[in-house]
Amino acid sequence: MVLRGLAVSLAFAIAGLNAAHGETLTFAPLPMESPETVVKQVKPMLNYLEKGLGVSIKIDYSSDYAEILAKFESGALDLAYLGPLPYLTLRDRVAAATPLVHFKEASGSATYTCAIVAPADAKPDLARLKGRKVALTQPLSTCGYLSTDGLLRQAGSRLEDNLYRYLDKHDEVALAVTRGEFDLGGLKTAIGKKYAHMGLVVVAESGPLPGFALVANAKTVSPERMAQLRDALVAVDAETAKGWGDNIRRGSVAAFDGDYDGLRRLRRTASIPNNGNF
């Protein structure tokens, strides 16, 4: 581990000396929470990469997943922070989309889960759910329609037999359910649990999914630079990363396209509408 750390430090020093003058990488975070929160979470990580690799990294914030994918496809983005379903959708359109690392969750695993949440006193019967209001994130969100419908079908119901609407961000879903505007919500489990103090409880949870990833555009980022980015993030020490956002501060592991094969099979059985039904 000491030797690996020294090697990465040396690579950082060389990268800083040899980086192309004025090189700028454009990075897109996922709009899972408010823009201010998202930028605050990712900026320390980007500062670390800038210093180590001798580049500038510009944040390009988009309000929805589809906009990020369109920008990536056009070549306007070099890097993006993506959940598994957005990555698969992008990979279908851009073969150059290359996952570099999966970020670890609080459990220490490089996987995460999606959940259905409800008010603590609601006790919904998921086996016979019908005509209830369900808040979802975005059509391209793994924890949106895809996961929520999958969990309801496992229980014996279907999302299409209920009233659902896309609210974009995970925290907006949580808050809408706590306010009583919706009976249930589909979102990332870790974000749902942040609202336990407001009476939100997890009533169903998915199996493990590939962790959120830093994805590079191989059309605009060289293989050498992608390797440097991957090595830098895998080797970062806990002290350096402790000030990063909650979703990215616990380290990471190398990511590969094959990590998504299980989700690919699930997606083939689903038809995800682009709009809510009420």
Disulfide bonds with the S-S distance in Angstrom:
Cys114-Cys143 1.97
